[in-house]
Amino acid sequence: MIEAPEVERETPSEALAALARACGVSVEYYAIDGTLVHCSAAAIRAALTAMGLDASSDAACARSLDALEDQEWLRLVPPVTVVTAGQERTFPVHVIDGDPVEVALRLESGEVRSAPQVDAWVPPRTVGNQTMGRATFSIPADLPLGWHRVEATTNGRRGRGYVVVTPERVSLPSEVREKRPWGLTVQLYSLRSERSWGIGDLADLADLCALGKARGDADFVLINPLHATEPVAPLTNSPYLPTSKRFMSPLYIRVEDIPEVAYLPSQQRALLAWEAERPQRLNDSDDLLDRDSIWRLKSAALEEVFRAPRSAGRDALFEAFCLREGAALEDFATWCAIAEAHRGLPWPAEFDSPTSSAVAAWRDENAERVLYHAWLQWICDEQLERAQSAATRAGMSIGVMIDLAVGVHPEGADAWSYQRVLAQGMSMGAPPDFYNALGQDWSIPPWQPRALEAAAYLPFRDLVRAAVRNAGALRIDHVLGMFRQWWVPAGHIPVDGVYVYVDHEAYMGIIALEAERAGAVVIGEDLGTVEPWVREYLHSRGILGTSIAWFERHDDGAPACRRTTVRTLSRRSPLTTFHPRARTSRASTCGCARSWGCSATAASRTRRPRRRASVRPSSTSCLSAAGSCRTTTRKTSLRASTDGCSTAPRCSRASP
């Protein structure tokens, strides 16, 4: 192990430490070797500054701490309260001491219920020149799942907040509970057929789902993140550093499958077919993918299709999509159009904020380009829905398993649109470990916990809702980030960071609610340095886990999973042959009771090794059955993880 560089760690003062603890910022943590490490005062101050707090001196820290407490008392109602179904919960309502207040709950259905007041006296608090009182109200235990509103009125003032009722557990489909599912994992861009434009697309995904079920009785296909990339070259190669996690990359569109193509004039259709021939020659190539060239050709064809007239019904569907996605789609499409116009050159300062008048004027002047980028997202949504429908029609119990990346590019669309709820000047990463003594900086801005709560977690909800809408399962990369995050301040080396603890009940509750409503299974990538209670909590919420089958061992050190190499992919067909699925008795399942793809008996518990591998799905296919884990040995793609990285196949493990 390489020794970590020495960092001057000024000990935080008591005032700084008190403010940090109030905001969930660590002042110390235990390293992977069990050593207690004290965070530097500089890193703590930087994290608090990113949260909008003044921590420049002890006096400033004391004022900021008082302001935090005052802010709570100045809110009529909390911006959001996340609860679990069937459990009663109280929430505070703040008014000028002695003033009356009326509180009601307005459900998603439109039904209005009263919120009973609880007899709980709290001493009043002086804030500025006002004395504020607190009344406590109860959320009934019988509220249905959903995003409800709490409304409070007092002497002309009115306040609103959300009450989010989440399921205790994410339900597993009966087919998944009754029969252990197994499936394929593939980097979609590498899955090319004769009709691909040099890169795998959503039509290829639909074919793979149908073939996987028909020829191998597969239950799911796990793919790489489909998140949006840049609208113009050069495109970022990694699907784990997108410009947006909320929206998709149109690089995966199959042009010929857009309904309007059939109604193009014959000469225009012939030209489109001719344009497709050049990238289609790459389908048999072993060269690296040339995303930039492929996107230039595909985007030119898409522009021609966009200009084709749509039927009244299709226009109505497009309009409904735009209304459903709302301001988020408008902001994303605007960012794409501005980025397209500037082609990598710096933007004017007046475009720094999506809410500026300059951006609004530019959007009006370039409405057709903004509409084009919104249209691309509609086509992506339609074709992903078609792929999931193909999977379920074929009989897959799960279907498409979407991968949700950790974060976004610091200069991308989401960083621009959501700048109010992102921690500016911060990057997520990982502290030092046995494989990387320098720590890691992933160059992705984290959510700002206080700002996200003030926004009622709506940006996060919309992201999760979009991810599960057309999927049978959601894999969350680095699910540990829903509990705590390693923040690296700008200008600091990764060693000199802090842990920031976030409201995991809110994050995981919202994920559970949106997945439950969509009927999706949720898998958390919980590898690396994990506190034991975290896995127990994930299990209690019905969130499945992840195991690297090659590194799972019995107590005697024997491998817990047999390895078999099979050929499943060819250049001309997404899936040509399957070896018969291993047949074993139901009792021959993994002893950890949570693993897919292991052959341990129930009598022996598997132990998790300290070594960690993080393998991203590529042309490698992981076919896990009750008694075997099968993988191809083709190219794999790695991303550094919190415990380093090495190559291995991955199987998802269930906690039914």
C-alpha positions in Angstrom: 0.0 0.0 0.0 1.3 3.4 -1.0 1.5 5.8 2.0 -0.9 8.7 1.9 0.6 12.2 1.7 0.8 14.2 4.8 -1.9 16.8 5.2 -1.7 19.7 7.6 -4.8 19.2 9.7 -5.6 22.2 11.8 -7.8 21.0 14.6 -11.3 22.4 14.4 -12.4 24.7 17.2 -15.3 23.7 19.4 -17.5 26.3 17.6 -16.6 24.9 14.2 -17.1 21.4 15.3 -20.6 22.2 16.8 -21.7 23.8 13.5 -20.3 20.9 11.5 -22.2 18.3 13.6 -25.4 20.2 13.3 -25.1 20.0 9.5 -24.0 16.4 9.3 -20.4 17.2 8.5 -17.8 14.8 10.1 -15.0 16.2 12.2 -13.5 12.7 12.4 -13.9 9.3 10.9 -12.5 5.8 11.1 -10.2 4.9 8.1 -10.4 1.5 6.5 -7.6 0.2 8.8 -9.6 1.3 11.9 -7.5 4.4 12.6 -9.4 7.5 13.8 -8.7 10.3 11.4 -9.4 13.9 12.3 -10.7 16.1 9.4 -8.9 19.3 8.7 -10.6 22.6 9.8 -10.1 23.9 6.2 -12.0 21.0 4.7 -14.8 21.4 7.3 -15.1 25.1 6.6 -15.2 24.5 2.9 -18.0 22.0 3.2 -20.0 24.4 5.5 -19.5 27.2 3.0 -20.9 25.0 0.2 -24.0 24.7 2.4 -24.4 28.4 2.4 -23.1 28.9 6.0 -20.5 31.4 7.3 -17.8 29.4 9.1 -14.9 31.8 8.7 -14.4 32.3 12.4 -15.7 31.1 15.7 -18.0 34.0 16.1 -19.4 33.4 12.6 -19.9 29.7 13.4 -21.9 30.7 16.5 -24.0 33.1 14.5 -24.6 30.5 11.8 -25.7 27.9 14.4 -28.2 30.3 15.9 -29.5 31.1 12.4 -30.0 27.5 11.7 -32.2 27.1 14.7 -34.0 30.4 14.0 -34.7 29.3 10.5 -36.6 26.3 11.7 -38.8 28.5 13.9 -39.5 31.0 11.1 -40.9 28.3 8.8 -44.7 28.0 9.2 -44.5 24.3 8.2 -41.5 22.1 7.3 -40.8 21.9 3.5 -41.1 18.1 3.6 -41.8 15.3 6.0 -41.0 11.8 4.9 -42.8 9.0 6.7 -43.3 5.3 6.4 -46.8 4.0 5.8 -48.7 2.8 8.9 -46.6 4.9 11.3 -47.8 8.0 13.1 -45.5 11.0 12.9 -45.7 14.5 14.3 -44.5 17.7 12.7 -44.1 21.3 14.0 -46.1 24.4 13.0 -44.6 27.7 14.0 -46.6 30.9 14.5 -46.3 34.1 16.5 -46.8 33.0 20.1 -50.5 32.9 21.0 -51.8 33.2 17.4 -54.4 30.6 16.2 -53.5 28.2 13.3 -55.5 25.9 11.1 -53.8 22.8 9.6 -55.1 20.4 7.0 -53.8 17.6 4.9 -54.6 17.7 1.1 -54.1 14.2 -0.4 -53.0 13.5 -3.9 -56.6 12.4 -4.7 -57.8 15.8 -3.7 -59.4 14.6 -0.4 -58.8 17.0 2.5 -58.3 15.7 6.0 -57.8 17.4 9.3 -54.4 17.1 11.1 -55.1 16.5 14.8 -53.1 18.7 17.2 -50.9 16.9 19.8 -50.8 18.1 23.4 -47.1 18.8 23.5 -46.0 22.1 25.0 -42.7 23.6 23.7 -41.2 26.8 25.2 -41.5 29.7 22.8 -38.4 31.1 21.2 -37.4 34.7 20.5 -36.3 35.3 16.9 -35.3 38.9 16.2 -38.0 41.0 17.7 -40.7 38.3 17.6 -41.6 35.6 20.0 -42.5 32.4 18.1 -44.5 29.5 19.4 -44.6 25.9 18.3 -47.7 23.8 17.9 -47.3 20.1 17.2 -49.6 18.2 14.8 -49.9 14.5 14.0 -49.8 12.7 10.6 -52.4 9.9 10.7 -51.1 6.4 10.3 -53.7 5.5 7.6 -52.6 7.9 4.9 -52.1 6.3 1.5 -48.8 6.2 -0.2 -48.0 9.4 -2.1 -46.9 13.0 -2.2 -49.5 14.8 -0.1 -49.6 18.5 1.0 -49.9 20.0 4.5 -51.4 23.5 4.5 -51.4 25.8 7.5 -53.1 29.2 7.8 -52.6 31.8 10.6 -53.6 35.5 10.6 -53.2 36.0 6.9 -50.1 33.9 6.6 -50.2 30.6 4.7 -47.6 27.9 4.5 -47.4 24.6 2.5 -45.2 21.6 2.7 -45.1 18.0 1.5 -45.9 14.9 3.5 -44.4 11.9 1.6 -45.8 8.6 2.7 -43.5 5.8 1.6 -43.8 2.0 1.7 -42.1 0.0 4.4 -40.5 -2.2 1.8 -40.2 -2.3 -2.0 -42.4 -5.2 -3.1 -40.9 -8.0 -5.2 -43.0 -9.3 -8.0 -44.5 -12.8 -7.3 -42.5 -14.2 -10.2 -39.2 -13.0 -8.6 -40.2 -14.3 -5.2 -41.2 -17.8 -6.5 -38.2 -18.4 -8.8 -34.7 -16.9 -8.5 -34.2 -14.7 -11.5 -31.1 -14.5 -13.6 -30.2 -12.4 -16.5 -27.7 -10.7 -18.8 -25.5 -7.6 -18.4 -24.3 -5.7 -21.4 -22.9 -2.3 -22.3 -25.6 -1.3 -24.7 -23.3 0.8 -26.9 -21.3 -2.4 -27.7 -24.3 -4.5 -28.6 -24.5 -4.0 -32.3 -26.6 -5.7 -34.9 -26.8 -5.4 -38.7 -29.2 -2.5 -38.4 -27.3 -0.5 -35.7 -25.7 2.8 -36.7 -22.2 1.6 -35.6 -23.3 1.6 -31.9 -25.9 -0.4 -30.0 -29.3 1.2 -29.6 -32.7 0.7 -27.9 -34.0 -1.5 -30.7 -31.0 -3.8 -30.1 -31.9 -3.8 -26.5 -35.5 -4.9 -27.3 -34.1 -7.7 -29.5 -31.8 -8.9 -26.8 -34.6 -9.0 -24.2 -36.8 -11.1 -26.5 -33.9 -13.4 -27.5 -32.6 -13.7 -23.9 -36.0 -15.0 -22.8 -36.7 -17.2 -25.8 -33.3 -18.9 -25.9 -32.2 -18.9 -22.3 -35.2 -18.1 -20.1 -33.5 -15.0 -18.9 -35.4 -12.7 -16.6 -33.6 -9.3 -17.0 -31.0 -7.4 -19.0 -28.8 -5.0 -17.0 -27.5 -2.2 -19.1 -25.1 0.7 -18.6 -26.5 4.1 -17.7 -28.4 5.7 -20.6 -27.9 9.2 -19.3 -27.6 12.2 -21.6 -24.3 13.2 -23.0 -23.2 16.4 -24.8 -25.4 17.5 -27.8 -22.3 18.1 -30.0 -18.9 16.5 -30.3 -16.7 15.7 -28.5 -18.9 13.3 -26.5 -17.8 12.0 -23.2 -17.1 8.3 -23.5 -18.0 7.3 -20.0 -21.7 6.7 -19.2 -20.8 7.5 -15.6 -20.0 11.1 -16.2 -23.2 12.3 -18.0 -24.4 15.9 -18.5 -27.8 14.8 -17.1 -29.1 11.8 -15.1 -32.7 12.9 -15.5 -32.7 12.6 -19.3 -31.3 10.1 -21.9 -28.7 10.1 -24.6 -30.3 10.3 -28.1 -27.3 8.4 -29.3 -29.3 5.2 -28.5 -32.2 6.1 -30.8 -32.9 3.7 -33.7 -33.8 6.3 -36.4 -35.8 3.9 -38.6 -38.1 3.0 -35.7 -39.5 6.5 -35.4 -43.0 6.3 -36.8 -42.6 9.5 -39.0 -39.9 7.8 -41.0 -42.5 5.7 -42.8 -44.2 8.8 -44.1 -41.1 10.5 -45.5 -41.1 10.9 -49.3 -39.5 7.9 -51.0 -36.4 9.9 -52.1 -35.9 11.1 -48.5 -36.2 7.6 -47.1 -33.7 6.4 -49.7 -31.3 9.1 -48.6 -31.7 8.2 -45.0 -30.9 4.5 -45.8 -27.8 5.6 -47.7 -26.7 7.7 -44.8 -27.1 4.7 -42.5 -24.8 2.5 -44.6 -21.6 4.3 -43.5 -22.0 3.8 -39.8 -23.4 0.3 -40.3 -20.1 -0.8 -41.8 -18.6 -0.3 -38.4 -20.9 -3.0 -36.9 -18.4 -5.7 -37.8 -15.4 -3.7 -36.7 -13.3 -4.4 -33.6 -12.0 -0.8 -33.5 -12.9 1.5 -30.7 -16.3 3.1 -31.0 -16.2 6.5 -32.7 -19.1 8.2 -30.9 -18.4 11.6 -32.4 -18.6 10.5 -36.0 -21.6 8.3 -35.3 -23.5 11.1 -33.6 -22.8 13.5 -36.4 -24.4 11.1 -38.9 -27.3 10.1 -36.7 -28.2 13.6 -35.5 -28.3 14.8 -39.2 -30.8 12.0 -39.9 -32.8 12.8 -36.7 -33.1 16.4 -37.8 -34.7 15.4 -41.1 -37.2 13.2 -39.2 -38.0 16.0 -36.7 -39.0 18.3 -39.6 -41.4 15.7 -41.0 -45.0 16.4 -40.2 -46.6 14.4 -37.3 -50.2 13.2 -37.1 -52.6 15.0 -34.8 -52.4 12.0 -32.4 -48.6 12.0 -32.4 -48.5 15.7 -31.8 -50.9 15.3 -28.9 -48.6 12.6 -27.4 -45.5 14.9 -27.8 -47.4 17.7 -26.1 -48.4 15.5 -23.2 -44.8 14.4 -22.8 -43.6 18.0 -22.6 -46.3 18.9 -20.1 -45.5 15.8 -17.9 -41.7 16.6 -17.9 -42.4 20.3 -17.3 -39.7 22.9 -16.5 -37.0 20.3 -16.1 -37.3 19.3 -19.8 -37.5 22.9 -20.9 -34.3 23.7 -18.9 -32.5 20.6 -20.3 -33.5 21.3 -23.9 -32.5 25.0 -23.5 -29.1 23.9 -22.1 -28.6 21.6 -25.1 -29.5 24.3 -27.6 -27.2 26.8 -26.0 -24.3 24.3 -25.8 -25.0 23.3 -29.4 -24.8 27.0 -30.5 -21.5 27.6 -28.6 -19.9 24.3 -29.5 -17.5 24.1 -26.6 -16.7 27.8 -26.4 -17.4 29.7 -23.1 -20.9 31.0 -22.6 -21.7 34.6 -21.8 -22.0 35.3 -18.1 -25.6 36.2 -18.5 -26.4 32.6 -19.4 -25.0 31.3 -16.1 -28.4 30.8 -14.5 -31.4 29.0 -16.2 -33.7 31.6 -14.6 -32.0 34.7 -16.0 -33.9 37.0 -18.4 -31.1 36.5 -21.0 -31.7 32.8 -21.1 -35.5 33.3 -21.3 -35.0 35.7 -24.3 -32.6 33.3 -26.0 -35.0 30.4 -25.5 -37.8 32.4 -27.2 -35.5 33.3 -30.1 -34.4 29.7 -30.6 -37.6 28.0 -29.8 -37.3 25.5 -32.7 -33.9 24.2 -31.5 -35.2 23.9 -27.9 -38.2 22.0 -29.3 -35.9 19.7 -31.3 -34.0 18.6 -28.2 -37.2 18.1 -26.3 -38.4 15.9 -29.2 -35.3 13.8 -29.0 -36.1 13.0 -25.3 -39.7 12.0 -26.3 -38.3 9.6 -28.9 -35.9 8.2 -26.4 -38.7 7.7 -23.9 -40.9 5.9 -26.5 -38.1 3.6 -27.6 -37.1 2.6 -24.1 -40.7 1.9 -23.3 -40.9 -0.3 -26.4 -37.8 -2.2 -25.2 -39.3 -2.8 -21.8 -42.6 -3.9 -23.4 -40.7 -6.3 -25.6 -39.1 -7.8 -22.5 -42.4 -8.3 -20.6 -44.2 -9.6 -23.7 -41.5 -12.2 -24.1 -42.2 -13.3 -20.5 -39.3 -11.7 -18.6 -40.2 -11.3 -14.9 -38.2 -8.1 -14.6 -37.1 -6.9 -18.1 -34.8 -3.9 -18.5 -32.6 -3.1 -15.5 -31.6 0.5 -15.6 -28.3 1.7 -14.1 -28.3 5.0 -12.2 -24.9 6.7 -12.1 -23.5 8.4 -9.0 -23.4 11.9 -10.4 -23.1 14.3 -13.3 -20.5 16.3 -15.1 -19.7 19.5 -13.2 -20.3 21.6 -16.3 -23.3 19.7 -17.7 -27.0 20.3 -18.0 -28.0 19.1 -14.5 -25.2 21.1 -12.9 -26.6 24.1 -14.7 -30.3 23.4 -14.1 -30.0 22.2 -10.5 -27.2 24.6 -9.3 -29.5 25.8 -6.4 -29.5 22.4 -4.9 -25.9 21.2 -5.7 -22.9 21.9 -3.4 -20.8 24.4 -5.3 -17.1 24.0 -5.1 -17.4 20.3 -3.9 -16.8 17.0 -5.6 -17.8 13.6 -4.4 -15.1 10.9 -4.1 -13.7 8.4 -1.6 -11.2 8.5 1.3 -8.0 6.5 1.1 -8.2 2.7 1.3 -5.9 -0.3 0.8 -5.8 0.1 -2.9 -5.7 3.9 -3.3 -3.9 5.6 -0.5 -4.4 9.0 -2.2 -8.2 8.8 -2.1 -10.4 9.6 -5.0 -12.0 12.6 -6.6 -14.8 11.7 -9.0 -15.3 15.3 -10.3 -19.1 15.2 -9.7 -21.0 17.8 -7.6 -23.0 16.3 -4.7 -26.5 17.3 -3.7 -26.5 20.1 -1.1 -28.5 18.4 1.7 -30.1 21.6 3.2 -31.0 23.0 -0.2 -32.4 19.7 -1.4 -34.6 19.4 1.7 -35.8 23.0 1.2 -36.8 22.0 -2.3 -38.8 19.1 -0.8 -36.5 16.6 -2.6 -38.5 17.2 -5.8 -35.4 17.2 -8.1 -34.3 13.9 -6.6 -37.9 12.5 -6.9 -38.2 13.5 -10.5 -34.8 11.8 -11.3 -35.8 8.5 -9.7 -39.3 8.7 -11.2 -37.8 9.1 -14.7 -35.4 6.2 -14.1 -38.0 3.6 -13.1 -40.8 4.7 -15.5 -39.8 2.4 -18.3 -37.8 -0.2 -16.4 -38.4 -3.4 -14.4 -35.5 -2.8 -12.1 -33.2 0.0 -11.0 -29.6 -0.5 -10.1 -28.2 2.4 -8.0 -24.5 2.9 -8.3 -22.7 3.6 -5.0 -25.9 3.4 -3.0 -23.8 4.3 0.1 -24.0 7.9 -1.2 -27.6 7.8 0.0 -26.2 7.6 3.6 -23.0 9.5 3.6 -20.8 11.1 1.0 -17.1 11.9 0.8 -16.8 15.6 -0.2 -13.5 16.9 -1.6 -13.3 20.7 -1.6 -12.0 22.4 -4.8 -8.2 22.8 -4.5 -7.9 20.0 -1.9 -6.4 16.6 -2.5 -8.8 13.7 -2.1 -7.2 12.8 1.3 -8.2 16.1 2.7 -12.0 15.7 2.6 -14.9 15.2 4.9 -17.9 12.9 5.2 -21.3 14.5 4.9 -24.1 12.5 6.4 -27.5 12.9 4.6 -31.1 11.9 5.5 -31.1 8.3 4.3 -34.7 7.8 5.5 -35.8 10.5 3.0 -33.6 9.3 0.1 -34.4 5.6 0.5 -38.1 6.3 1.3 -38.5 8.3 -2.0 -36.7 5.6 -4.0 -39.0 3.0 -2.4 -42.1 5.0 -3.2 -41.3 5.7 -6.8 -40.1 2.1 -7.4 -43.2 0.6 -5.8 -45.5 2.8 -7.9 -43.6 1.8 -11.1 -43.5 -1.9 -10.1 -39.7 -1.9 -10.2 -37.2 -3.9 -8.3 -34.3 -1.9 -6.7 -30.7 -3.1 -6.4 -28.1 -1.1 -4.5 -24.5 -1.4 -5.4 -23.4 -1.8 -1.7 -19.8 -2.8 -2.2 -16.8 -1.3 -0.5 -16.5 0.1 3.0 -20.0 -0.3 4.4 -21.1 0.1 8.0 -23.0 -3.1 9.0 -26.2 -1.3 9.8 -26.4 0.1 6.3 -26.9 -3.4 4.7 -29.4 -4.3 7.4 -31.4 -1.1 6.7 -31.4 -1.7 2.9 -32.6 -5.2 3.6 -35.4 -3.9 5.8 -36.6 -1.6 3.0 -36.6 -4.4 0.4 -33.5 -3.0 -1.5 -31.5 -5.8 -3.0 -27.7 -5.9 -2.7 -24.7 -6.8 -4.9 -22.0 -9.5 -4.7 -18.9 -10.2 -6.7 -19.4 -13.9 -7.2 -15.7 -14.6 -7.9 -14.7 -13.2 -4.5 -17.5 -14.7 -2.4 -16.0 -17.5 -0.1 -17.3 -20.0 2.4 -15.8 -20.0 5.9 -13.2 -22.6 4.7 -12.1 -20.3 1.9 -13.7 -22.4 -0.9 -15.3 -20.4 -3.7 -19.1 -19.9 -3.2 -19.8 -19.8 -6.9 -18.6 -22.0 -9.8 -17.3 -20.2 -12.9 -18.2 -21.2 -16.4 -17.2 -19.3 -19.5 -19.7 -19.4 -22.4 -20.0 -17.6 -25.7 -23.2 -15.6 -25.9 -22.4 -12.6 -28.1 -21.5 -12.4 -31.7 -21.0 -9.5 -34.1 -24.0 -10.1 -36.2 -26.6 -11.2 -33.7 -27.1 -9.8 -30.2 -27.4 -13.3 -28.9 -26.6 -16.5 -30.8 -26.2 -19.3 -28.3 -26.9 -20.2 -24.7 -25.6 -23.0 -22.8 -28.4 -24.7 -20.9 -29.2 -23.1 -17.6 -27.9 -24.9 -14.7 -30.5 -26.9 -12.9 -30.2 -27.3 -9.1 -32.6 -27.8 -6.3 -34.1 -24.8 -4.7 -32.4 -25.7 -1.4 -29.0 -25.2 -3.0 -29.0 -21.4 -2.7 -26.6 -19.0 -1.2 -26.3 -19.2 2.6 -26.3 -15.4 2.9 -30.0 -15.6 1.7 -29.4 -12.5 -0.3 -27.3 -13.6 -3.2 -28.1 -14.4 -6.8 -25.7 -16.6 -8.6 -24.0 -18.4 -5.8 -24.2 -22.2 -5.0 -23.5 -22.1 -1.3 -25.7 -24.4 0.8 -28.0 -22.9 3.4 -25.8 -24.4 6.2 -22.7 -22.3 5.4 -22.6 -18.6 5.6 -20.6 -16.7 2.9 -18.2 -14.1 4.2 -17.6 -10.8 2.4 -14.0 -10.4 1.4 -12.2 -7.1 2.1 -11.2 -6.9 -1.5 -13.6 -5.1 -3.8 -14.1 -5.2 -7.6 -16.3 -2.8 -9.4 -17.0 -4.0 -12.9 -19.2 -2.0 -15.2 -21.4 -4.0 -17.6 -19.8 -4.3 -21.0 -20.0 -6.9 -23.7 -19.4 -9.2 -20.8 -22.6 -11.1 -20.0 -23.2 -12.3 -16.5 -25.7 -15.2 -16.4 -26.4 -16.2 -12.9 -28.6 -19.1 -11.9 -29.2 -20.8 -8.6 -26.2 -23.0 -9.1 -23.8 -21.2 -11.4 -22.4 -17.9 -12.5 -21.5 -17.7 -16.1 -19.6 -14.9 -17.7 -18.0 -14.3 -21.1 -14.4 -13.2 -21.0 -14.6 -10.3 -23.4 -13.7 -6.7 -22.7 -14.6 -5.2 -19.3 -14.8 -1.6 -18.3 -13.7 -0.5 -14.8 -14.3 2.5 -12.7 -12.3 3.2 -9.5 -14.3 2.4 -6.4 -14.0 3.2 -2.8 -11.8 0.2 -2.3 -9.9 0.2 -5.6 -10.8 -2.0 -8.5 -10.1 -5.2 -10.2 -11.8 -7.3 -12.8 -14.5 -9.8 -11.9 -18.0 -10.6 -13.0 -20.9 -9.2 -11.0 -24.1 -10.9 -9.9 -26.9 -9.1 -8.1 -28.1 -10.7 -4.9 -31.6 -10.5 -3.6 -33.1 -10.0 -0.2 -36.7 -11.2 -0.6 
